[in-house]
């Protein structure tokens, strides 16, 4: 397994694992009707410390060579697919409620961070999955 595949698996597992935690935090903030900058700072500090702790705990020690041309091509294609998926998801998240609810209705502010986090998750998921699929297809072609 090359470095790109390891990175894709890591991102797939970590981002998918962190998403429910972030959703739980947003749910708790919405449940208590949290308002103001104090709650935002607490949420950001907790998230930053959790991210830093995860990085320090899971980082790999040692030096590895950079990506070769094949891996760069795979990464570029995966990024293109992730961008397309991200834009389609964001478009659907914004346009479908317009047609379903109508132009005169409003959306609760609670849904905005959910749309944002969901869009990030979809982009990262598609990127990691595209990397793994392309690597598997290339390994299959080599045999």
C-alpha positions in Angstrom: 0.0 0.0 0.0 1.5 3.3 -1.0 1.5 6.6 0.8 -1.5 7.9 -1.2 -3.6 4.9 -0.3 -2.7 5.1 3.4 -3.6 8.8 3.4 -7.0 8.1 1.7 -7.8 5.3 4.2 -6.8 7.6 7.1 -8.9 10.4 5.8 -11.9 8.2 5.2 -11.8 6.7 8.7 -11.0 9.9 10.6 -13.4 12.2 8.8 -16.2 9.7 8.9 -15.5 9.2 12.6 -15.3 12.9 13.4 -18.5 13.8 11.5 -20.9 12.2 14.1 -19.0 14.0 16.9 -19.3 17.3 15.2 -23.0 16.6 14.5 -23.5 15.8 18.2 -21.9 19.1 19.1 -24.1 21.0 16.8 -27.1 19.1 18.0 -26.3 20.0 21.6 -25.7 23.6 20.8 -29.0 23.8 18.9 -30.8 21.9 21.7 -29.7 24.5 24.3 -30.4 27.3 21.8 -26.8 28.5 22.2 -26.3 32.1 21.1 -23.3 34.3 21.2 -19.6 34.1 20.6 -18.8 32.3 23.9 -20.3 29.0 22.7 -18.6 29.4 19.3 -15.2 29.9 20.9 -15.7 26.9 23.2 -16.7 24.7 20.3 -13.7 25.9 18.1 -11.2 25.5 21.0 -12.5 22.0 21.7 -12.4 21.0 18.0 -8.9 22.5 17.6 -7.5 20.7 20.6 -9.2 17.4 19.5 -7.7 17.8 16.0 -4.3 18.7 17.3 -4.4 15.7 19.7 -5.4 13.4 16.9 -2.7 14.6 14.7 0.0 14.2 17.3 -1.3 10.8 18.3 -1.7 9.4 14.8 1.1 11.1 12.8 3.7 8.8 11.3 7.3 9.3 12.3 10.0 9.0 9.7 10.7 10.3 6.2 8.9 9.1 3.1 9.5 10.1 -0.5 7.0 12.4 -2.1 4.4 11.3 -4.7 5.5 10.0 -8.0 3.9 11.1 -11.3 1.3 8.2 -11.2 0.2 9.2 -7.7 0.0 12.9 -8.7 -2.3 12.0 -11.6 -4.5 9.9 -9.3 -4.6 12.7 -6.7 -5.5 15.2 -9.4 -8.3 13.1 -10.8 -9.7 12.4 -7.3 -9.6 16.1 -6.6 -11.6 16.8 -9.7 -14.2 14.1 -8.8 -14.4 15.5 -5.3 -14.9 19.0 -6.5 -17.7 17.9 -8.9 -19.4 15.9 -6.1 -19.0 18.8 -3.7 -20.6 21.3 -6.1 -23.5 18.9 -7.0 -24.2 18.2 -3.3 -24.1 21.9 -2.4 -26.3 22.7 -5.4 -28.8 20.1 -4.4 -28.8 21.2 -0.7 -29.5 24.8 -1.8 -31.8 24.4 -4.8 -34.0 21.4 -3.8 -35.5 23.2 -0.7 -36.3 26.2 -2.9 -38.4 24.1 -5.2 -39.9 22.0 -2.4 -40.7 24.8 0.1 -41.1 27.6 -2.4 -39.4 31.0 -2.6 -41.4 32.6 0.2 -40.4 30.3 3.0 -37.2 30.4 5.1 -34.7 27.9 6.3 -33.8 27.7 10.0 -30.2 28.8 10.8 -29.6 25.5 12.4 -29.4 23.9 9.0 -26.6 26.1 7.7 -23.7 24.4 9.7 -25.2 21.0 8.9 -25.1 21.8 5.2 -21.6 23.1 5.6 -20.3 20.0 7.5 -22.2 17.6 5.2 -20.6 19.2 2.1 -17.1 18.9 3.6 -17.8 15.3 4.5 -19.1 14.5 1.0 -16.1 16.1 -0.6 -13.6 14.3 1.6 -15.4 11.0 1.2 -15.5 11.2 -2.6 -11.9 12.2 -2.7 -10.7 9.3 -0.6 -13.0 6.8 -2.3 -11.8 8.0 -5.8 -8.1 7.6 -4.7 -8.8 4.1 -3.5 -10.8 3.1 -6.5 -8.2 4.5 -9.0 -5.3 2.7 -7.1 -7.3 -0.6 -7.2 -8.0 -0.2 -10.9 -4.3 0.5 -11.6 -3.2 -2.4 -9.5 -5.6 -4.6 -11.4 -4.3 -3.3 -14.8 -0.7 -4.1 -13.8 -1.6 -7.8 -13.2 
